[in-house]
Amino acid sequence: MSADERQFLLTAAWMFMRHGQPARARAVCEALVEEDSRDGVAAVALAELMLDSGEASRAVEVLRVADVPPELAHAAAFLETRALRDGGRAREADSRWSRYIESKKGAERRWV
């Protein structure tokens, strides 16, 4: 799949979400992740859709395989933390969020 085709499909998924069609958005994101499980942009979108459907453990799996671009690191950390907490793994969720905060601010500036 070319970069233009991938971008078109990501835009289509976004449009489906904006217009209240999460099932279609999810189908597009699933296809993108199936094509390349390391696609971080599609993985973040799919994880959010999975969380909205109550599939916390699957969302964690998708996020952990993906190569999330730096501009989505915050979203991925937040979604993974939420998925872990929703899945009953509170300690692991706290650890995940702490790692993200420390990677961004440094342990000495940690405010949480």
C-alpha positions in Angstrom: 0.0 0.0 0.0 1.4 3.4 -0.9 1.7 6.3 1.5 -1.1 8.1 -0.3 -3.4 5.2 -0.1 -2.7 4.8 3.6 -3.3 8.5 4.2 -6.6 8.3 2.3 -7.8 5.4 4.5 -6.8 7.2 7.7 -8.7 10.3 6.6 -11.7 8.1 5.7 -11.6 6.5 9.2 -11.4 10.0 10.8 -14.4 11.2 8.7 -16.4 8.1 9.7 -15.7 8.8 13.3 -16.6 12.5 12.9 -19.9 11.5 11.4 -21.0 9.0 13.9 -20.0 5.8 12.1 -17.5 4.1 14.5 -18.1 0.6 13.0 -16.9 1.8 9.6 -14.0 3.7 11.1 -13.0 0.5 13.0 -13.2 -1.6 9.9 -10.8 0.7 8.1 -8.4 0.9 11.1 -8.5 -2.9 11.5 -7.6 -3.3 7.8 -4.7 -0.9 8.2 -3.4 -2.7 11.3 -3.8 -6.0 9.6 -1.8 -4.8 6.6 1.0 -3.4 9.0 0.7 -4.2 12.7 3.4 -1.6 13.4 1.4 1.3 11.9 1.3 3.5 15.0 -1.3 6.0 13.7 -3.8 3.3 12.8 -3.1 1.4 16.0 -3.8 4.4 18.2 -7.1 5.0 16.3 -8.0 1.4 16.6 -7.1 1.2 20.3 -9.4 4.1 21.0 -12.3 2.4 19.1 -11.6 -0.8 20.9 -11.7 1.0 24.3 -15.1 2.5 23.3 -16.3 -1.1 22.7 -15.0 -2.4 26.0 -12.1 -4.4 24.5 -9.3 -3.2 26.9 -7.0 -6.2 26.6 -7.1 -6.1 22.8 -6.4 -2.4 22.8 -3.3 -3.0 24.9 -2.1 -5.7 22.5 -2.5 -3.4 19.5 -0.7 -0.5 21.1 2.3 -2.7 22.3 3.0 -4.0 18.8 2.8 -0.6 17.1 5.6 1.9 16.4 3.9 5.0 17.6 5.2 8.3 16.1 6.5 10.8 18.6 3.6 13.2 17.9 1.2 10.5 19.2 3.2 9.3 22.2 1.0 11.2 24.6 -2.2 9.7 23.1 -0.7 6.2 23.1 0.4 6.4 26.7 -3.0 7.7 27.8 -4.9 5.0 25.8 -2.6 2.2 27.1 -3.0 3.5 30.7 -6.7 3.7 30.3 -6.9 0.2 28.7 -4.8 -1.3 31.5 -6.9 0.3 34.2 -10.2 -0.7 32.4 -8.7 -4.3 32.2 -8.3 -4.3 36.0 -4.5 -3.9 35.9 -4.3 -0.7 38.0 -0.7 -1.1 39.2 0.5 -1.7 35.6 -1.5 1.3 34.4 0.2 3.5 37.1 3.6 2.2 36.0 2.9 2.9 32.4 1.8 6.5 33.0 4.8 7.1 35.3 7.2 5.9 32.6 5.6 8.3 30.1 5.9 11.2 32.5 9.5 10.5 33.3 10.4 10.2 29.6 8.9 13.6 29.0 9.9 15.6 32.0 12.5 13.6 33.7 12.2 12.0 37.1 13.3 15.2 39.0 10.5 17.2 37.5 7.8 14.6 37.9 4.6 16.2 39.2 2.4 13.1 39.6 
